[in-house]
Amino acid sequence: MPPPEADATAPTAPTVYEQLVALERENTSFVLVVLVETLGSTPQDPGAKMLVTATGRQVGTVGGGRVEAQAIALAQEMLAAAGPEPRFVNWTLKTDVGMTCGGSVKLYFEPHIAAGAAWPIAIFGAGHVAQALLRVLLPLPCSVTVCDSRAEWLEQLPPARNLRVVRHDNPAELVATLPARSFVLCMTKGHSSDLPILQRALGEHEFPFVGAIGSDAKAAVLRRELIAAGLPPDRAEKFHCPLGLDFGTNHPHEIALSIAAQLLQERDRVRHPAGARA
């Protein structure tokens, strides 16, 4: 009796690449895990691939069992940290994974962080320095919100998929809507318009970074006024001013580079506290 013909209408499981494209379209964060190299007795061959989301394995396999469980756990840790840096790991199956196999595996982890989960930066003010700063930040794996009351400045911002532009007559009201991981920059037209933003950012939230553009003299005035408005003195100290690292001139593009360098430095400090790096 001849074997039955395959049902051409039966659905087929999506391939790793088909699912990868689907996750990108859905704006879902995931990690692509690739088995790059094996040595000795291992449960899978080089080239095996797997996609991992925050909820676990999505499709594919790099060997099953403990090695796969450990790979999924590491991928989920990377997603929780929203870290975009790829990683290679070398695991000896017996000592590093706890398997009886005597081999070893080399795995590559490539995070794809959704726009909403990327490093969030909020810039209040769209003046000359902010315009220059955006051109440095937007190519990076971050999501930037720029808020200003001046439509004519907002209209000059470069278009980008990771840029959100908000015109608001009272920009301080936007602070409550920002993600908890936001880096907040006050770059408005003066200290009187920076002050209410700082009051909300420091008094109602624990953002990992808050900064204001200006001089040491401006910082002293802002801190006095924050304390006079009821902010505890220790909280009034929790913002960076002057903003940026100490190099370059007062050219807007050089200031922008110094600010971007400080933001990257602080981002890495938050992601990798002292002693946390391998």
N, C-alpha and C positions, 0 to 999 in steps of 0.2 A: 504494500500500500504506500503510495507516495506521501512524503511529509506534507502537512498542510501549508498553504502559502501564508506568508507573513501578512498581517493586516496593515495595509498601507495607510489606513486612517488612524492607527494607534499613535498617541502622542509620544514623542521622544524626549528624553531628559535634555535640558539645555547644556551646551558645552560650557567650559570654564569661560571662554571668551564671550560667548553669547550672554552669559550671566553677568560678566564684568561690564559689558556695554549697558545692560539693563540697570545695573546698580548706579552707573554713572548718570544715566538718564533720570533715575529716581532721586538723585542727589543724596545717596546713601553712602556713608563712610564704609570702607572695607580695606582689608589687607590681602594682597596677592602673595601667596607663599609658594616658593618654587624649590623643589629638591634639586640642588645643583650638582651634588657629588656624593657618591657612596663609597665605602670601603668595607670589604668583608661581607658578612651576612647581615643584610638589611631587608626590611619588609616591602620596599618599593624601589623602583628603578629611577635613575636620574632623569630629570625632565618632568616628573610628576608635579601637578599643580593643584592648588586649593585656594578657594576664596573664603575669607572669614569676615563676618560682620560682628557687630556688638553682641548679637544673640547667639553666635557660634558659627560652625561650619555651614557655608552656604551651598557649595558645590565642589566636586573634586576631592582628591585624597593624596596625602603624601606618605601613606603607609598604614594608617589605622593605629589602633592600640595606644600605648603610652606616648610614643613619639608624636603622634598626631594630636593627642590631648595636650601635650606640653606646647606644641606649636600653636594650637588654638589659644591656649592661655596667654602666650606671649603676644600673639596678634591682638587679642582683646585688651591687654595692658597698653599696647601702643595706641589703640583707638581711644582708650580712656584718657590718655595723655594728649591726644590730638597731635601727636608728634609726626611731622612729615618725613623725618630722616629714615631712609632704608637701612636695613641691618642684615649682616651675615652672621650666622651662628654655626659653630662646629660642636656637635654633640657626640660623645662616645655613648653608644646605646646602653652599655652595662653600667657605667659609673654616673653618667649625667642624666640618664632617663630611667634607669632601673629595670631595663629589659635583659633577658637572658642572651639575646643576640650579641655576638662578639664584634660587630662592626661599628661604623661611625657614619654620620651623615653631616652634610653641609647644606644649610637652608638659607634661602634669601627671602627677606620680608620687605615688601614694598607697600607702604600705606598710601591709600587714596582717601584723603580727608574731604568730606563734603563741605561745600561753601559755608553752610551754617555752623559747622563744627570747627572750622579753621580758626586760627589765631585772631581773636576779635580786637580791633583797634577803633576807638571812637575819637574823632578829631572835632573839636568845637572851634569853628573859625575856618574860613576858606581864603585867607589872605595870601600874600606872596610866599611866605615860608611854607604854609600848608600846601599850596599849589606845587611847590618844588618837592616837598616831602612825599606827596602822593605818587609822583613819578618814580620814586625810589621804592616805595612800599608795594605798589600794586602788582609788580611781577613776582612778589613773594607769596608763599602759601598763607595768606591772611585774608580776612574779610574786614573791610574798612567802611565805617560810617562817618560821613562828614555832615555837620549841622551848622547852619548859619542863618541869620535873619535876612541876609542880603542876597537877593536872587541874582544880581549881576555878577557876584563872585562865584556863586554855585554854578552858574552857566559856563564858567571857564574851566570847570573840572574835566579831566579826560574821561571818556567813556571806558568802562571796564565791568566785566561780569561780577567781580568781587567788590564793587563799590556801590554803596547805598548813599544817596544824597537826600538830605532832609532840610527843607526850609521851614523854620519855626521862629515865631516872634519871641518866644521864651525858651531858648535852647536848654535851660536847666531842667525843664520838664522831661526831656528825653532821657535823662540819666537813669530814671527808674526802669526804663525799658531795656537797658543794656544787659548783655550776658554777664554773669558773675566773673568770668575770666577776662573781662575787657581791660585793655590798657587805655586809659583815659588821658587825652591831651587837651589842655586849655590853651588855645591859640587865637583868642578873640581879639577885638580891636583895642582892648584895654583892661586894666585890673578890675574895674567896676563890673564889667560883663563876665570876667573870669570868676569873680567871687561867688555868685550864686551857684555856679556849676561846681566849684570846689566844695561849697557847703553841702550840696547833695551827695557828691561823690565820696566825701570823707565822713560825713555825718550819718549817712544811711546805708553805706555799703563797705565791703572789704575788697576793693579791687586790687589786683596784684601790682598795679602801677598807676599812679596819678601824677601828672606833671603839668607845669605851667611855663609858658615861654616868658622870658623876662630876666631881669637882673637880680642880684642879691638884695638891692634896695627894695625892689618890687616884692620879693619874697617876704621880706620883713614886714612890709605894710599888709600884705595878704594875711600873714599869720596873726598879726595884731587884730585885724578886722574879723577874722574867723573866730578868734577867742572872744572878742567883744560880742559876737553874734551868738555865743553859747557853746561853741565847739570846745571840747576838752583840749588843753594844751598839747597832750601827747598825740591826739588826732590831728591837730593843726600842724604838726611837724611831718606828717606822713605824705608829703608830696615833694616832688623834685622841681626845684626852681633855683637857678637857671636850668632850662631844659637842654639836654644834649651833653656830649662829652667835650672836654676842654681842648679843642683843637680847631684850626681854621680861622677864617675871618668872619665879618658880619655880612658877607654876601649870602643872600637867601639860599642858594644851592649848597653852600658850604655849611650853613646852619642846618639845613635839611639832612645832609650827610651825617653830621654829628648827632642829630636826634635819632636818625635811623640806627646808627651804631649803638647808641644807648639802649634803644628798644630791643635790639637783638641781644645785647648783653644781658638785659634784665629778663627777656624771654627765656634764655638758656639757663639763667640762675633759677627761675621758677620751675622749669622743667627738670633740671638736674641739680637739686640742692647739694651742698657740700658733702662729699663722700658718697653720693648716689651713683656716680659714674663708675663703670667697671674699670 
